[in-house]
């Protein structure tokens, strides 16, 4: 029991040996053989080989989360043995959370319930408020005889972390097998007492080891004592290693205290926050690399690529784009039901428009900022000539050439609302949302009905949204441009686009 204090392991070892179990410590398995019909384990002990006969071998290999078949690979959600999450239980998609065995770090039922609270509350109230998952008081039980259980740190871990503590050990009852060992850690300012145990919060929390024939239930009883005390609020996040009547009673008491608060919060938060929102680009860490599944799409290797990075910009964590005689998209897949959430919201900014740009000419087809949406169109709705042109384009530029594309652009001079074909192809439509330098240097909020804009641009043909990309490009004019993009999400028709600040 390498995670427990030495005297705890010794207590269990003595009990095992008293029951006739041969406990072999410091043995390293080297080989399994069959000798004259007898199964033998060859183990190394203190530099010597030891032969250990056996009937069967039980191997503890641990568990890996079942992560296949849920579309995580297609979305680009990083996984290993578990789903990678941040301290708020968010994946690289801020609207996708993971809790329980699939998230780790503990594969306990009660930890899954503990994490579920954080995931649910963070999903409901982000971006207004988020809570970091707290594992400082996770109950831990090993179901041996006698059972071993603890809450939070043990003495070994307290020493490693440099946390001051006191140890009190005493027996319970007349049964020599029963022991209850409790620990208390000092807080700099005060101690909180509950029953016979000093309580302490967060990184320096009180710890106790009940070594009982029913230590797991001992945790439940002790937990109830704590919740009946004045420090109930400080221990409310403590889970239980298995359900029991005490847990049900405590849960009922806690639930009765919550409805009024939740109702008040629900009434305070604008209804738009609860609407169905699909986030595609909310960048939460200004120090991190560009998160998957966003990636640079360099269409023409003869042209230098635009540079992209994540940064904190006037209170907004955003993608910064710097173009200098360059062109490259920063894009990601976007599978969205536009009938359900047709409106795309985002915010963007530029330092200045591209002065010599002209959307009517190929030599002027540059924009300080553009948002690029790609669509798949049923082949029967594309004429023979269109299919032939697309096939040729894909031969040259690759399969990233879409059937149709809608570009929202920040132009230099054309009136807002102008819509026309791209100078290179009629498979891309350009729609001017901002024009000139009047709002340059500021974050500007946008909210567009993508479904309506696509129908207007392409005459009502069917199209399925496939991708979202952003760009700042100056390869045709040879100028420089500097732009920012943030907070891409699709919302329902009646939903607003709340402004987010970091």
N, C-alpha and C positions, 0 to 999 in steps of 0.2 A: 504494500500500500504506500507507494512512493509519494503520494500527495498528502499523506497524513503524518502527524508527529511520530517520532520513533517509538515513544512509549505506547501510542495507540496501536501501531503495528505489532508491537511486542505482546500486547494484551490479546489480540486476535490470534497471534501465532501460538501463544501458550494454550489457548482454548482448543485450537486445531490439534495440537500435539496431544493434549489430554484426551481427545476423542479418537486418537489413533491415526491421524493424518500426518504423513511424513512431509514436512515443509522443507524444501531444499532451496536455500538462498545462494546467490552469487554463482549460479550454474548457467552456463551458456550452451544452448543446444547446438550441436555440430552435425549430427548425422542420425538418421533412423535406419536401422538394419533389422533383418530377420536372421537369427542364428539358431540353427537346429530347430526350426519351427517356433522359436520364441522371439517376440518383438522386443527390440532393444533400442533405447535412446543413448547415443554417445554424447555425453556432455562434458564440457571443460570446467574444472573447479580447482582453483588455486594452482593452475598450470598443469594439472594432471587430467587425463581422460577418465571419466566415471561412466560405468555401464549401469543403466537404469531400466529394468524390465517393465513392460506396461501392457495393458490390454487394449486401451484406446487412447487417442490423443485429442484433446479439445484445444482448438486454436482460436484465440480472440483476435480477429482481424479488424475490428471496428466497423463503422458504417459510413457509407457515402450517400449523399442525398440523391434521390431519383429526379434528375433534371431533364431527362430526354422527353421529347414529344410535346413540349409546351410552347414551342416557338422561340425559346430564349436564344438559340443560335441564330435564327433569322433576324432577330432584333439586335443582336450584338451585345446581349447582357453577359458580362464576364462571369464565368463559373469555374470552379475547380472541384473540390469535394463538396463544396457548398456554393450558394449564390453569393457573389461579392456585394456587400452593402456598406454604407457609411455608418456613422454612429447614430444616425436617425433611422436606420433600417431601410434606407432608400437604395435602390440600385443605381446604375448610371442613368436610368430614366427616373427623374424625380417623382413621377406619378406611379411608379411600380415599386412596391415594398415587398420584403420577404421577412418571414418570421417562422420560428420553430426549427426543426431539424435541418431544413434546407438552408437556413441562415447561419446556424452555429451561434456562438462558439461552444455551447453546451447542448447536448442532445437529450434533454430532459423534458418530460411532459409539462412540468410546472414552469420550466423556463419558456416553453412555447407560449403558454398562457400569459406569462409575464411580458414577452415581446409583443404579443398580439395587442396588448393595451397601447404600447408605444406606437406600433404601426398604425392602428386605427385612429388614434388621436392625432398623430402627425399628418396622416392623410386628410383628415377632416379640417385641420386648422392651419396647415401650411398654406400660404407663406406668412401668416400672422404670428404663429407661434409654433415652435417645434421643441421636442424634448429628446435629449440623448438617452439611449437605453442604459439603465444603471444596473450593473451586475454585482454591486458591492455586497449585497445581502442575499445571495442565492442559496437556498437550503441544499444540502448535499448529504445523501445517505448511501451507505454501502450495506446491503442486506445480507450480512453474514450473521453468525451466532457467536457472540452477541452482536447486535446491529450497531453500526457506527454512524453517527449523524452529526452534522455541524451546520452552522449558518455563517457564511462569509469566511474571513481569514482564519487560519489556525496559527499556532505559535510559530511554526516554521516560516510561514509566509509573512507574519508580522515582523519577524527578525529580518527577513530579506528586504522588506520595505522600510525598515527603520522606524516602525510604529511602536511607541511605548505601550506596554500592556502589563496587566497583573494576572496571575494564574491562581485559581482556587480549586482544589480538588477535594471532593468528599463523597462518601458512599450514601446510598439511599436504601433504607430498610436494613433487614438482617441478611439478605441474600448476598453472599460475597461476590456473585457475578455482576451485581448491579453497581454501577458507578455513574456519577454525573459530574462532569468537569466543566467549569464555566470560566470564561475569560472576559476581562474588561480592558478596554483601551481608553486612556485618558484623552479628553479633549482639552485644548488649551484654556478654554473659558469656563467650562462647567461639565458636570456629569448629569445625565438624565437617568433617573432610576425607575425601573419598572419591576415590581415584584422584588426578587432578590438579585437582580442583575443590573449592573450599570450599563446604560445605553449610550451609544455614540454614533455619529452619522458618517455617511459618505466614505471617504478613503480610510478613516480611522474608526471603524465601527466595532462595537463589542462583539466578541465571538464566543461561542460556547460549544462544547462537545458533550452531548449526552451519550454515554455508552450504556445502553439499556437493551434488554431483550426485545423491547418495542421502541427503539429510539426514534424511528420515523414518526410514530404517533406522539412521542415525547415532544417533537418539534411542533406538532399541531397544538398541544396543550400549552407549551411555552408561548407560542405565537398568540394564543388567545389571551394569556396573561398580559402580554405586551399591549395588545389592542384595547384591553380594558383599562390600561393605564393612561397617564397624561401624555405619553409619547406615542399614542396610536398613529398620529399623522406621520410620524417619522418612520414607522414600520409598515405603512399601508402597502408598499410595493413588494413586501416579502411574500414569496410563493410558498407552496406546500408540496412536499414530495409525492403525496398521493391524496385523493379525496377522502374526507371523513365528515362526520356530523359537525364537528367544530368549524370546519371550513365552510360548510353550508350556512351555519348560523352567522359566522362573521361576514360572509358575502352578503347575506340578507341585510345585516346591519349597515354595511357600507353602502349598499345600493339605495337604502332609504335616504341616505344623506346626499345623494348625487342629483336627483331629477331637477330640483330647483335651479342648481348651478348650470346644468346642461341646457335647461330651457332658457335661462337668461343669456347664455352664450349664443344659442341658436337664434334668439331674437335680435341680438346685437349684430351678428355677422350678416352682411348683405346677402340676399337670396342668391345673387350671382355666384357667390363662392361655392354654393352647393350644386350648381348646375353641372351638367356633364361636360368636363373639360379634358381634352386630350393634349397633354404637353409633348412637344417635340423638340424644344430647345430652351431649357431653363438651366443656365450654367451657374452652379452653386459654389464653385471653388475657383477663385481667381488665380490661385497658385498652381493649378493642375494643368495637364496637357488637354488638348481638345478631346472631349470624351467620345467614345464609340456610341452609336454607329456613325457619327459624323466622320467624313474623310475627304481629303482633297482629290478632286477630279481634274487632272491636267489633260485637257483635250488636245492640245497642239504642243508637242515636245520642242518645236522650234521657237516657242515663245516662253520667256521666263514665267514661272508661276507667281501669282499673287500670294503674299505671305499672310497667314492667319495665326492668331494666338488668343488665349483667354486672358482677360484683364478686368480689373475693377475700374470703371470709368464713370465718374460723377455719380457714385452711389449705385451703379448698375454693373453686375457681373455679366460681361458680354463677350462676343467674338469681335476682335479687332482685325480689320482687313487693311493691308497696305499694298497698294499697286504702284508699280513704277515700270511703265512700258510692258506690262505683264497681264496675264489672264489665267485664272484657274478658278473653278467652282469649289466651294465647300458644301458638300451635300450629304444626304442621308435618305434611307427609305422612308416612305410615309404612306402607310396603308390606313386610310381614313374613310369612313362612311360619310360622304358629303351630304347625304340626305338627312343624316342625324345631326352632324356638327359641321355645317357648311361655312361657318365664319372663321377666318384665320386672323388671329391677333398677333401683333408683335410691336416692337419699338426699334427704331433705327436712327442713325445720325450720320452726317458727313461734315467734314471740315469746309469743303467747297465743292461745287459741281465741276465737272470736266469742261473747261472753258471752250475748247474747240470741237466738242462732240456734236454730231448731227445724226439723229436716228434715221434720216432718210438716205444716208450714204454708208457704204461698207467702211470707208475710211474714217467715218465718224461714229461708228457703232461702239461707243464706250460710255460707261456710266459709273459715277462715283459709288452708287449703291444700287443693287437690284436683288429682288427675291424671285426665285426661279422655281416654278412648279411644273412637274412633268406628268404626262398622262399616257395611259395605254388606251388605244382605240380599237374596237372590233375590226378585223381585217375587211369584213364586208362593207364597212362604212368608209373605207379608203379606196379611191379609184386606182386603176392599174398604174397610171403615171405616178401617183403619190407613192405607191408601194415600191415602185422602181427607184424613185429618188431616195427614199429612206434606205433601201437596200444598198445603194451606192454610198450614201453617207456613212452607213455603219461599216462598210468595207474600209473606209478611210479613217474614221474616228472611233470605231468600236461600237459595241452594243449599247453604250450609254446614250446614243442618239435616240430621243423619244419619238413616239408617234405624234405627239402634240405637246406644246409648252406654252405656259402663260407667264409673262414677265411683268412684275410690278417694279417700276423704275423711278429713280430720283434723277430727273433730267435737268438739263441746264437752261432750257428756254421754252419748250413746248407747253401749251396750256394743260393744266391738270384735267384729267379725264380723256386726253387724247389716246386713241387706240388704233394701232396700225400694225402691219406685218413687219417682222424683223427685216433689216436690210439684206440679210443673207438667205432667208428662207421664209416661206409662207406657213411653215409648220410651227413657227413661234410668233406669238402676238405680244406686242409691247403695250403696256397700259401705264400712262404717266400718273403717279400718285402725288409726287412732289416735284416742284420745278424752281430752279433758281437758288439763290443763296439766302433768301429771306429767313429761313429757319435753320440754316447751317450753324453748327456749334451747339445744338440742343438735341436732346432726345425727343423724338416725335412718335406718338402712338398711332397705330394703324389698326383698322378693323374692316376686313373685306369679305364679301360673300363670294367665295371662290366658285361655288356651283353656278351662281348667276353670271359671274364674269366669264367663266369658261363657255357657258351656253352662248353668251353674247359674242365672244371672240370666234367661236368655231361653228356657229349656226345651228346649234342644237344637236350635234352628233353626240353619241354616247362616249363618255370618257371616264376612266378609273384612275384616280390619283395614285401615282407610284412613288414620287420623290419630291423632296424639298431641298433647295440649294440656295446659297447666298453668294454674292460675288461683288467685287470691286475690280473693274477691268479698264485698262488704258493701253492695250496692245496696239490698237489702230491709230490713236492720236499721239502716242508717245509721251503722254503727260503722267503726272503723279496724282494719286487719290488716296484718301484716308477716310474709313467709314467704320461704323459699329452696328452690330445686330444683337438682339436679345429677346428672350421671352416669347418664343413661338408656341402657340397653342391654338387648337381648334375648339370652338364652342358652339353651343346650340344657338338657334336663331334669336331667342329672347334673352340670351345671356350677355352680360356686359364683359368688358375686358379690364379687370382691376389692375391698377398700376402696381408693379412690384418694385420694391427697393431692397437692397442688400445692406 
